[in-house]
Amino acid sequence: MTPTVFQSLSGMAELPWFAAHDDRVVVTDKGLGPIVDMHTHLALAYVLPMRVDLYRGTPRTEHYLPACCPFDLDVYANKNFTPEQVRELTRDLSLRSLTSRGMRATHTVPNLTREMGELCITRSVVLPIDFPVLSSNAEHALAAAHSTDALVAFGSVHPYAPDPERRLDAQLASGARGIKMHPAVQCVRPDDARAMRLYRACGERGMVVLWHCGPVGIEPRLGRWLSQVRFYERPIAENPRTTFVLGHAGALQMEQALELTRRYPNVYLETSSQSLGALRTLVERADPDRIVFGSDWPFYHQGVALAKVLIATEGRRDLRHKILWANAARLLNLED
């Protein structure tokens, strides 16, 4: 039986693809690459300018799920957090976004690319999230992607930002392959009228829309309501020229997200945070050409999400290659 419960990150060395070195986990099977991680974040800043040095490495990365803590691959990922860890990550993402302190100080380009190198991850897509004003996370994500070939940047344009199409064009010119939309954080329903105009503009420019999709259970009540999967269908149906990626594959409403891929050919599912059992369902029932791998780093070590895909695709190397590389490479026009 393949183990799915580990007492710490280093316990993943029990799996045939990994080895542990101190508090690090590395891939031992170099034939697994190349891999694209479609869902990562660097430190985000709001209200005040970015205080974290995004180009400073530290000896270790402080993931929101600490490496020393037990976790189960067969539950939705955030079910592994203790209540205190949820409070701590909430503080780190809110009040500490005004500072250079906290776990977020380790959510930097060198720390992400180091972890990628240890796991055969060739490219990671950095997803910024911006408000209408008083944030410039897209600018930092695009600069990070210019600093290394290992990173690909999406932009972020809030539907209620001044002159959103001008901002979209500026981010496209700077190399953005798409935009990240997060209804819960940006407080905009996916089918909001202004959001609908933004999706149409993305389709006209060949830019992908990657949504946070579905409730996750630890967000505020308003965010949980804004992320209900039923609100995503109208934008998908009315913007057939726009490609949408459902981040977290619908989260706790995975079955509804899976149904959207059956109805509409312009929808992909991204795997981050899903349980091993849910991922096995996706592997068996979703279009294999429209599943892409994601980790949601730095919430979790990238190896946690990778292990689920490797277990779910055991003995199916062609399918594994599609999920880990080929589907995302086609979507983003990447070369092997």
C-alpha positions as CSV (number, residue, x, y, z in Angstrom):
1,M,0.0,0.0,0.0
2,T,1.3,3.5,-0.9
3,P,1.5,5.6,2.3
4,T,-0.5,8.8,2.3
5,V,-0.1,10.0,5.9
6,F,3.3,11.4,7.0
7,Q,4.5,12.8,10.3
8,S,6.5,15.5,8.6
9,L,7.7,16.5,5.2
10,S,10.7,14.3,5.4
11,G,8.4,11.3,5.7
12,M,7.7,11.6,1.9
13,A,11.0,9.7,1.5
14,E,8.9,6.6,2.0
15,L,7.5,7.2,-1.6
16,P,9.7,5.8,-4.4
17,W,10.3,9.1,-6.1
18,F,11.7,11.1,-3.2
19,A,14.6,11.3,-0.7
20,A,14.9,13.5,2.4
21,H,17.9,15.6,3.4
22,D,17.4,17.3,6.7
23,D,14.2,19.3,6.3
24,R,14.4,19.2,2.4
25,V,12.7,16.7,0.1
26,V,14.2,16.1,-3.3
27,V,13.1,14.0,-6.3
28,T,15.4,11.1,-7.0
29,D,13.8,10.0,-10.4
30,K,15.1,12.7,-12.7
31,G,13.0,11.2,-15.5
32,L,9.9,12.9,-14.0
33,G,10.7,16.2,-15.6
34,P,10.1,18.6,-17.1
35,I,7.2,19.9,-14.9
36,V,5.2,23.1,-14.9
37,D,3.6,24.3,-11.7
38,M,0.7,26.4,-12.7
39,H,-0.1,27.9,-9.3
40,T,2.5,29.6,-7.2
41,H,2.8,33.0,-5.4
42,L,5.5,35.2,-4.2
43,A,5.0,37.5,-1.2
44,L,2.2,39.9,-1.8
45,A,1.9,43.5,-0.5
46,Y,-1.1,45.8,-0.1
47,V,-1.6,49.5,0.8
48,L,2.2,50.1,1.4
49,P,4.9,49.4,-1.2
50,M,6.5,45.9,-1.1
51,R,8.8,45.6,1.9
52,V,10.0,42.0,1.3
53,D,13.2,41.6,-0.8
54,L,11.9,39.2,-3.4
55,Y,15.4,38.4,-4.6
56,R,16.9,37.4,-1.2
57,G,17.3,33.8,-0.5
58,T,17.0,32.3,3.0
59,P,18.3,29.0,4.4
60,R,14.8,27.6,4.5
61,T,11.3,28.4,3.3
62,E,8.6,28.8,5.8
63,H,5.6,27.3,4.1
64,Y,2.2,28.0,5.7
65,L,2.0,24.2,6.3
66,P,5.3,23.8,8.2
67,A,7.7,21.0,7.2
68,C,7.7,19.6,10.7
69,C,3.9,19.0,10.9
70,P,2.0,15.8,10.0
71,F,-0.2,15.8,6.9
72,D,-2.5,13.5,4.9
73,L,-2.4,13.5,1.1
74,D,-6.0,12.1,1.0
75,V,-7.8,15.2,2.4
76,Y,-8.2,18.6,0.9
77,A,-4.9,20.2,1.7
78,N,-6.0,22.9,4.1
79,K,-7.6,20.3,6.3
80,N,-4.1,19.6,7.5
81,F,-3.8,23.0,9.1
82,T,-4.5,23.4,12.8
83,P,-6.7,26.3,13.9
84,E,-3.5,28.2,15.1
85,Q,-1.8,27.7,11.8
86,V,-4.9,29.1,10.0
87,R,-4.8,32.1,12.3
88,E,-1.0,32.5,11.7
89,L,-1.3,32.4,7.9
90,T,-4.2,34.8,8.0
91,R,-2.1,37.3,10.0
92,D,0.8,36.8,7.6
93,L,-1.3,37.5,4.5
94,S,-3.1,40.5,6.0
95,L,-1.4,42.7,8.7
96,R,2.1,41.5,7.8
97,S,1.6,42.4,4.1
98,L,2.4,45.9,5.3
99,T,5.8,44.7,6.6
100,S,8.9,42.7,5.7
101,R,8.4,40.3,8.6
102,G,6.9,36.9,9.1
103,M,6.8,33.8,7.0
104,R,6.2,35.9,3.9
105,A,9.8,37.1,4.1
106,T,10.9,33.7,2.8
107,H,8.4,33.6,-0.1
108,T,11.0,34.9,-2.6
109,V,12.3,34.0,-6.0
110,P,15.5,32.2,-4.9
111,N,13.6,30.1,-2.4
112,L,11.0,29.1,-5.0
113,T,13.5,28.3,-7.7
114,R,15.6,26.3,-5.2
115,E,12.6,24.1,-4.4
116,M,11.8,23.7,-8.1
117,G,15.3,22.5,-8.8
118,E,15.1,19.9,-6.1
119,L,11.8,18.5,-7.6
120,C,12.5,18.6,-11.4
121,I,10.0,21.5,-11.8
122,T,11.2,23.4,-14.8
123,R,8.8,26.3,-14.8
124,S,6.5,27.9,-12.2
125,V,3.7,30.3,-13.0
126,V,3.7,33.2,-10.5
127,L,0.2,34.5,-9.8
128,P,-0.2,38.0,-8.4
129,I,-3.5,39.4,-6.9
130,D,-4.2,43.1,-7.0
131,F,-6.8,45.4,-5.6
132,P,-8.2,48.4,-7.7
133,V,-5.6,50.7,-6.1
134,L,-2.8,50.5,-3.5
135,S,-1.1,47.3,-4.8
136,S,1.3,46.5,-7.5
137,N,1.8,42.8,-7.2
138,A,1.5,42.2,-10.9
139,E,4.4,44.5,-11.5
140,H,6.6,42.5,-9.0
141,A,5.5,39.1,-10.5
142,L,6.4,40.3,-14.0
143,A,9.8,41.6,-12.8
144,A,10.5,38.3,-11.1
145,A,9.8,36.4,-14.4
146,H,12.2,38.7,-16.2
147,S,14.9,37.8,-13.6
148,T,14.9,34.0,-14.4
149,D,13.7,31.6,-17.1
150,A,12.3,29.4,-14.4
151,L,9.3,31.6,-13.8
152,V,6.4,32.6,-16.0
153,A,4.2,35.5,-14.8
154,F,0.5,36.2,-15.0
155,G,-0.8,39.6,-14.4
156,S,-3.7,40.8,-12.2
157,V,-6.2,43.5,-13.2
158,H,-9.0,44.2,-10.8
159,P,-12.3,44.7,-12.7
160,Y,-12.9,47.9,-10.8
161,A,-9.5,49.3,-11.4
162,P,-9.3,52.6,-13.4
163,D,-8.9,51.8,-17.1
164,P,-8.6,48.1,-16.8
165,E,-8.0,47.4,-20.5
166,R,-5.0,49.8,-20.5
167,R,-3.6,47.9,-17.5
168,L,-4.2,44.6,-19.2
169,D,-2.3,45.8,-22.3
170,A,0.6,47.1,-20.2
171,Q,0.9,43.7,-18.5
172,L,0.6,41.8,-21.8
173,A,3.4,44.0,-23.2
174,S,5.5,43.1,-20.1
175,G,5.1,39.4,-20.7
176,A,2.0,38.4,-18.8
177,R,0.6,35.1,-20.2
178,G,-2.8,35.7,-18.6
179,I,-4.4,37.1,-15.4
180,K,-5.2,35.7,-12.0
181,M,-8.7,36.4,-10.6
182,H,-9.5,35.7,-7.0
183,P,-13.1,36.4,-6.2
184,A,-12.7,35.9,-2.4
185,V,-9.7,38.2,-2.0
186,Q,-10.7,40.8,-4.6
187,C,-14.4,40.7,-3.5
188,V,-15.8,40.4,-7.0
189,R,-18.2,37.7,-8.1
190,P,-16.9,35.8,-11.1
191,D,-20.0,36.8,-13.2
192,D,-19.8,40.5,-12.2
193,A,-20.5,42.7,-15.3
194,R,-17.2,44.5,-15.2
195,A,-15.4,41.1,-14.7
196,M,-17.3,39.9,-17.8
197,R,-15.8,42.7,-19.9
198,L,-12.3,41.9,-18.6
199,Y,-12.7,38.2,-19.6
200,R,-13.7,39.3,-23.1
201,A,-10.7,41.5,-23.4
202,C,-8.5,38.6,-22.3
203,G,-9.9,36.4,-25.0
204,E,-9.3,39.1,-27.6
205,R,-5.7,39.2,-26.6
206,G,-5.1,35.5,-26.3
207,M,-4.6,35.7,-22.5
208,V,-5.6,32.9,-20.1
209,V,-7.8,33.6,-17.1
210,L,-6.8,31.5,-14.0
211,W,-9.4,31.7,-11.3
212,H,-9.4,30.8,-7.7
213,C,-12.4,28.5,-8.0
214,G,-14.6,27.1,-5.3
215,P,-14.9,27.5,-1.6
216,V,-12.0,26.1,0.5
217,G,-13.6,26.2,4.0
218,I,-11.1,28.5,5.8
219,E,-12.0,31.8,4.0
220,P,-14.4,34.5,5.4
221,R,-18.1,33.8,4.8
222,L,-18.3,36.5,2.0
223,G,-15.3,34.9,0.2
224,R,-16.9,31.5,0.5
225,W,-20.1,32.8,-1.2
226,L,-18.3,34.7,-3.9
227,S,-16.4,31.5,-4.9
228,Q,-19.3,29.2,-5.4
229,V,-18.8,27.2,-8.6
230,R,-22.2,28.0,-9.9
231,F,-21.1,31.7,-10.4
232,Y,-18.4,30.6,-12.9
233,E,-20.6,29.1,-15.6
234,R,-22.0,32.2,-17.2
235,P,-18.6,33.8,-17.9
236,I,-17.4,30.5,-19.4
237,A,-20.4,30.1,-21.6
238,E,-20.5,33.7,-22.8
239,N,-16.8,34.0,-23.5
240,P,-16.0,30.9,-25.7
241,R,-12.8,32.6,-27.1
242,T,-11.4,32.9,-23.6
243,T,-9.5,30.0,-22.0
244,F,-10.3,29.6,-18.3
245,V,-8.3,27.6,-15.7
246,L,-10.3,26.6,-12.6
247,G,-7.7,26.9,-9.8
248,H,-8.0,24.1,-7.2
249,A,-10.3,22.3,-9.7
250,G,-13.3,23.8,-7.9
251,A,-11.9,23.2,-4.4
252,L,-14.6,21.7,-2.2
253,Q,-17.0,21.7,-5.2
254,M,-14.8,19.6,-7.5
255,E,-17.7,17.7,-9.0
256,Q,-19.4,20.9,-10.2
257,A,-16.1,22.1,-11.7
258,L,-15.6,18.8,-13.4
259,E,-19.1,19.1,-14.9
260,L,-18.1,22.5,-16.4
261,T,-15.3,20.9,-18.3
262,R,-17.8,18.5,-19.8
263,R,-20.1,21.3,-21.1
264,Y,-17.4,23.7,-22.3
265,P,-14.2,23.1,-24.2
266,N,-12.5,26.3,-23.0
267,V,-12.1,25.1,-19.4
268,Y,-9.1,23.5,-17.8
269,L,-8.8,22.1,-14.2
270,E,-5.7,22.9,-12.1
271,T,-5.0,20.4,-9.3
272,S,-3.6,22.3,-6.3
273,S,-4.9,21.4,-2.9
274,Q,-7.2,18.6,-4.1
275,S,-7.1,15.4,-2.1
276,L,-5.5,12.2,-3.6
277,G,-9.0,10.7,-3.9
278,A,-10.3,13.7,-5.8
279,L,-7.3,13.7,-8.0
280,R,-7.9,10.1,-8.9
281,T,-11.5,11.0,-9.8
282,L,-10.2,13.7,-12.1
283,V,-7.7,11.4,-13.7
284,E,-10.4,8.9,-14.5
285,R,-13.3,11.3,-15.5
286,A,-11.8,14.6,-16.8
287,D,-10.5,15.3,-20.3
288,P,-6.8,14.2,-19.9
289,D,-5.8,17.1,-22.2
290,R,-7.3,19.7,-19.9
291,I,-5.7,18.9,-16.5
292,V,-2.7,21.0,-15.3
293,F,-0.6,20.6,-12.2
294,G,-0.4,23.2,-9.4
295,S,1.0,23.4,-5.9
296,D,-0.2,26.7,-4.4
297,W,3.4,27.4,-3.1
298,P,4.2,28.8,-0.5
299,F,1.1,27.5,1.3
300,Y,2.5,24.0,0.8
301,H,5.8,22.5,-0.3
302,Q,5.6,21.7,-4.0
303,G,6.5,18.1,-3.3
304,V,3.2,17.5,-1.5
305,A,1.1,18.3,-4.6
306,L,3.6,16.5,-6.9
307,A,3.3,13.3,-4.8
308,K,-0.4,13.2,-5.4
309,V,-0.1,13.3,-9.1
310,L,2.6,10.7,-9.1
311,I,0.5,8.3,-7.1
312,A,-2.6,8.9,-9.1
313,T,-0.9,8.4,-12.4
314,E,1.3,5.4,-11.4
315,G,1.7,3.2,-14.5
316,R,0.3,5.8,-16.8
317,R,3.4,7.7,-18.0
318,D,1.7,9.4,-21.0
319,L,-1.1,10.8,-18.8
320,R,1.5,11.9,-16.1
321,H,3.4,13.8,-18.8
322,K,0.3,15.6,-20.0
323,I,-0.7,16.7,-16.4
324,L,2.8,17.7,-15.3
325,W,4.1,19.3,-18.5
326,A,2.4,19.0,-21.9
327,N,-1.0,20.5,-21.2
328,A,0.4,23.6,-19.5
329,A,3.2,23.9,-22.1
330,R,0.6,24.0,-24.8
331,L,-1.5,26.5,-22.9
332,L,1.4,28.8,-22.2
333,N,3.3,28.2,-25.5
334,L,6.4,26.8,-23.7
335,E,9.2,24.8,-25.3
336,D,10.3,21.5,-23.7
